[in-house]
Amino acid sequence: MNINAKKAWGFSLIELIGVLAIMAILASAIAPRVLDDIKRTRQDKETQQLDVLRDHLQTYILDNKAVPNLAVAQWTSAIASMASVPVSKVEFNERNFRRGYFVDPRFLTSTDTPFSGFTQQGGLSNPPVSPRIMLVSDLTGNAPNPPTTTAEFNAIWDQTAGASIVESSDVKISRLNLRGVFHRVILTNEQSAQTSFRLEDGSLNGIPAAGAGGDGVVTRYVINNTQISLYADPFPGGALDEVFIADDDKNFAYQFVSSQWVWQRP
């Protein structure tokens, strides 16, 4: 016998089967955890993305002094313009399901009305009734159509019994309340001739003259940081007298001071 012969090393078939069986057991135990981690990561990411989109929407509203309507092309392009991403990244989540844009049907009115959008021109004569918006995303399917009643909107917003959309690990809702975005501006005219004001670069708006019934007063609700220009009498044709930014509630009066009529804070 050749004592220098080397013994051959290797795995027997039975040993290979045993190793494969152990690997299968480990895989069956680890795979669900890995898949759960991937799913949880996707869910957390969608929560973050929806909040980012909501913040971009608010920036759009403040910068443009406008609120997009319910048309998909409108609200997605508005957010995309702020986020510097393709519209498709706003409209669809990472599972390629369509997100939803819900606006309270009583945003501007005291009755349920489909929201047709808002662009600030001369400002609002009355404060918005319920200026709330929701962005909705479902990782298992397309978001449904927006609610048509405030009752349905409230149920989703508050997650009360009967809500047609229920938040979960797969269903995300990001809420935006614009109540604090609108400020009240009161403009009082003590002169017996009309004066005027302008919001941003919009059209000139007259302010009634003072009369037997008292001073002329205009009250407007405007979006935060709106630039307001105040003009001397007459209307039209009066010279620019004062410019201010509506960063909170403001009051200005057109008064006779030191032999001339000027706009100032009373």
Secondary structure, 3 states (H helix, E strand, C coil): CCCCCCCCCCCCHHHHHHHHHHHHHHHHHHHHHHHHHHHHHHHHHHHHHHHHHHHHHHHHHHHHCEECCCCHHHHHHHHHHHHCCCHHHHHECCCCCECEEEECCCCCCCCCCCCCCEECCCCECCCCCCCEEEEEEECCCCCCCCCCCHHHHHHHHHCCCCCCCCCCCCEEEEEEECHHHEEEEEEEECCCCCEEEEECCCCEEEECCCECCECEEEEEEEECCEEEEEECCCCCCCCEEEEEEECCCEEEEEEEECCEEEEECC
